[in-house]
Amino acid sequence: MADENKDLREFEKKIGYTFRDTGLLELALTHSSYGNEIYHDKHHNNERLEFLGDAVLEITVSEYIFEKYDTEAEGELTKLRASIVCEPTLAFCAREIGLNDMIYLGRGEELTGGRFRDSIISDAFEAVLGAIYRDGGIECAKEFVKEHVLKDIDRKKLFVDSKSILQEKVQADGLPSPEYELIRESGPDHCKEFTVRVIVDGKTVGEGSGRTKKAAEQQAAYNAILEM
């Protein structure tokens, strides 16, 4: 328990918020598989906090882009918000603060690679936000969003949607569409790592690795954009 509390304190330092009620943070990190397995309670999980965090995230991001992009029409603001609060972006933000390593998972979910699943990681991120809101109020929650979601958002959006951006870039240059080729996979079935290269006009323009082929392709496209 002492080591677990130490890990929680280290995580609080990463996110820049110290909980008055550490139990809220523990609950935010508890996946339903862990609640069922350890507590035998289908309600002891982060799903309600995720629901709350989702609402806080939506209003905070909406307010931010409303003020920042003051000449954009409603439709453009809606698309921009959707790209920021989508599952891949939130999972990216969560990994940047090491949240994926903190989630309490049941044994079965752990063995099948749940710790690397964007849906689980992004849900936990929203749950942590919900927990901060409950513990410290709306201003603390907004600060968390500004620091860990909205900060450097252009780079995050680039990473999350790299394949589409690369596609548009090569088409604009009159080149054929990128092709993605799996060149290596390693590790056990429940925890594989894939390495992919992206080829444009017969040339390798980037490589990337990830826990899924899709993630590896995004990484390869991201690296290609940075080099082109």
Summary of the structure (lengths in Angstrom):
residues: 228
radius of gyration: 19.3
end to end distance: 49.3
largest distance: 59.6
contacts: 722
relative contact order: 0.12
helix: 67%
strand: 11%
